[in-house]
Amino acid sequence: MTGVSRRDVMAGGVALAALPTVALAGETALSRIAFGSCAHQDKPQPIWDRVDAFDPQLFLFLGDNIYGDTRDMAVLRAKYAKLAAKPGFQRLRRKTPCLAIWDDHDYGENDAGREYPMKQASKDIFLDFWMEPKTSPRRSRAGNYTSTIIGPDGRRVQIIMPDNRWFRSGLLGITEEPKDRGPYLANSDPAATMLGAEQWDWLEAEFKKPAELRIFASSTQVLADAPGYEAWINYQADHQRLLDLIDFADVNGLIMISGDTHYAELSRLTEGVPYPLYDLTSSGLTEVWPFLGPNRLRVGEGFMGQNYGRILIDWEQRDPEIRLEVESIEGQIVLAETVRLSALQV
């Protein structure tokens, strides 16, 4: 691998053919999944050494995979080219199948939703960079959401990656940011939406597909109750609709993962749901935050350092064991929780 040339970067293009990828066979039983978010292309990315040592079968990029923040698509392409030139990222793409969704910074604008005017052009660049097939539904429909099922019968893992940007209503906020949290408020307006009607129809259909374990891979936190930053709770109607759907549609085996926050934490919800719901947040691959946002659902302590998340599944046990972990850049497991598959049943 020779990397991406300076000419490619300066021209705002990415030599995508120079980034080999490996495909994941649909019958592969997943036992090691890694994920992460918030990787600034202008910074060193030594975290990939830790990911490489874990040797995941699949890596999930949960957004802010670059910090694009532009309406100039040549600038956006050039920033993707910088990521493509990172040796650790190149090694990951050679060895490990990857699935990706975006968040605001690779969508194109900080905290942006449906109002961002360049979203179609940005989506085309995103899908080209991640080598999405030309026949993929992601290319022909509005939004960037996706789902896949991997593994043989009895060990099927469904990966669901919603698009929290394309259809999302504007945020409700306050003019002065508090010192201990972000400036955004929970919006009780039933018309305010995270996913939009079209994506909700898709998600309900996905939840009906048979799978033993489901990973709901969201770019923003799903369960955190009021951090003040972007999160599902900012859209209370959609937040409750998701919880109700899990309950009323008998959605079994669901684990949530998320990014965005620039710190790591585990959230657990036990009230008003058919079984305990977990949301493991991993952020960031390069970005860190000086304090934790408030979250009454946090399990134990959060972690404010570079990190990535990992899911280990032991299918050989009679009651499969799911291990949720966050590993720091120093190689320490800083967050860990073990859940039995039988505990994730309606």
Disulfide bonds with the S-S distance in Angstrom:
none
